[in-house]
Structures are given as structure tokens and as C-alpha cells.
Amino acid sequence: MCKLYLIHSFTDYKKLSFEVRSLATRYWVAWIKERLNVAAVYQLKRRLLSDEALALKPPGWLNNASRFWNRKENGQPVQREGLVDQVEACPELKGAKAILCHPFWHLIDMPFPTPDALSFILLQLPSHYTSQLFSNEFQHVRKKKIRIQSQIRLEMPYDLNALTCFLVRAIEEGVAVKEKTGEVDSIPVMQVIAIKMFIRQSLITPLSAIAGELYDVISTRFHPLFSTIHYSRSHLTFRDRDMKVNCIVLGFFRGRQGIFQHSLRLHREWLNQAQRIGLITDSVLDKQAFLWSVMFFSLDELESALFHPQLCSMNSPYIQKLQRSMNKFRQNLTS
């Protein structure tokens, strides 16, 4: 039986490879900065202390402490659990330890993920995931099918839990496809869901701090499963606003870092243009709703609607479909 990692186990965080620990630490710092609404680590350290506590520190202490957090922001792993607990004790940062020790980091550090190991990872997710994924959590019995509406709700959150869930399912899909000797699947369904989620989070969550490096780690470590040998299409082509052939990545494929970065740029352009033409506001919820509603297999229509609004009015069937999807996201996320 494989080892069961615990979400809040700092000891297990320290057992991760240096590469993954470094990524986890950078994500952790970015998450803390977002929660505290600070742009620089100097501000971060100041926010972690009360005025009374700061007054007791020697001259120059804040500058030295900021250099410490700069090193963490650049990927130096955390050595002392006491520091993690100190951060966790800040009311605004409840859950920070779970971020640093999240099962996601253990998932991407697995050299040969077994069915048992993947199930253990999923069992550490919140109950609204495990209840949909398992028919019997105690015996680790997975459900054969998940209702479409349930799957959609699991896809919606912009967090590591959702990314962990669908990366596991993409890995399982890769194992199943690999076992079909001589057969090639044209579209990696779970990979598409996972990469869409990854792109969304890379734009408007702390994942943006490590997106490129993390894509490389996932695509390299799981290359035997996420291979173009087994999937005939690693990217999708479409006609863009200038009627030129453009493309977007369909999964975590080794050697496709350039297409991934291009896909990020396209999503950023779509997001900014949606704001310019008044389709969405600058709110986080609107941005989340828009990115979630971008459908890979209708990108020609999306480009036309955003960049040639004179040809595609706000009352057009495509825009109405997009707005219905965004409204569905808002309702589900706030219900």
C-alpha cells in the first residue's frame, strides 16, 4: 500500500524534491501576498507583525527580514515549521499551511503514480470532491461515472483542489490511453479540462508566479502518459481576428512550452478585450466567469465577437450563449 500524505504535514513537504518544494514555496508566498493585498515582500513582513512587536525589533530588522522573504519568493524552501505556523496564526492567512503542504505538490512529485497513490491524493481533497469521486471513501472505491452537472461544479473553483482533482483524472486518462496498444485518441478530454483550468488559474491566481515552470514540470514528469504518441493532437487550430491560422495548447505536452505561453497570451488578450467592449467588468468574479466560459472549440466565434463587434452584436447568438455561461458560473459559485 502506498504512503498516505497528510495535507498539513510539513514533514512531507520537506521530503519533496527540491524542484517541487521550490515551486510550492513560491506559490505559497504569492498566495500570502494576494491574501494580504501587498505587492512587495517588504510590505508582507510588515503586515505579519503588530506595531508593538515591530517596536521591539532591533534597527534594520525589517530590511533583513525582507531579504529572507525575497529568498522564499525566489524559491528557497522553508526550513522551519515554526515560521509556517507563525504565518498560519495570522487571521487573514488561515489555510496558508495547507497551501504549502497541499497534496497537489505530492502528486506532481510522483515518478510512477499508481491507482492507489492517485486515490490517496483524491481522498485528501475536501468532502464535496470526495463525495462525488468515491462511492465508498473508506474502501477507496471510485465511482465509475460522475454526473455532468457535478463535474461542472467541481471544475469551477479557482484553487489547487480543483487542479489536483482534474490533473489526477488526466493522469488516469493517460494510463488508460497508453494501455490501448496501437490506438490513438484525437482529443485528450481530461487533459483539455485540466489545461483550461491551469490556464485560467495562471492568469488570475497566485499560480501566475510559477505557471511556466510548473507546466514544464508536469509535462516532463508525466511525459510517458501525456505523449503525442498516444494523442494525435497536442494543439487546436482556429481562425483568428485577422483570418490567420492560430493555435492553442490542448494539454501538458513536453516540448510545447512555446504554445502554452502563446495560449496564455491569447487568454490575456481575450480577457482584456472583453473588458474594453463592456462584456465584463474589472471584478474578480466577472474575470473568473469569462475565462471559465471560453470554449476551445468555438474560438473562431470568440475572436470575431471580441475584435469585430460591428459584425457580432451583443444580441448575437454567440454572445448570448457566452453570457448565459457566465451567468451560470456566477450563480453556481455564489449559491
Number of C-alpha atoms within 10 A of each C-alpha: 6 11 8 14 19 18 20 17 16 19 12 16 26 16 11 18 13 15 15 20 23 20 24 27 23 25 24 24 24 24 20 23 20 15 14 15 12 15 11 14 22 18 15 20 19 14 15 17 12 9 10 8 9 15 10 9 10 8 10 8 11 16 12 12 15 18 14 15 19 17 15 20 21 14 22 19 20 19 11 10 14 10 12 16 13 12 18 17 15 14 8 13 18 15 15 22 22 17 23 26 25 26 28 24 21 22 20 20 20 15 9 10 18 15 14 14 19 20 20 20 22 25 21 18 20 11 11 11 19 19 15 16 23 20 14 12 16 8 8 16 12 16 12 8 10 13 8 9 9 13 15 13 15 17 20 17 17 18 16 17 21 21 22 23 22 23 25 23 19 24 20 18 17 22 18 11 19 20 11 11 8 9 13 16 15 12 16 22 14 20 24 20 18 25 21 23 22 26 24 23 21 18 20 15 17 21 25 17 20 17 21 16 12 19 21 17 19 18 21 17 16 21 16 17 24 27 20 16 14 22 20 14 19 22 18 14 16 18 16 17 18 11 11 10 11 18 18 20 25 25 28 28 27 20 12 18 17 11 17 25 16 16 20 21 14 16 17 17 12 19 22 16 16 19 17 13 14 10 16 19 14 13 10 11 15 19 21 22 23 24 21 20 18 19 12 16 11 12 20 17 17 21 20 19 21 24 17 13 13 10 11 17 14 16 9 13 11 17 18 13 13 19 18 13 17 23 16 13 23 17 11 12 13 7 6
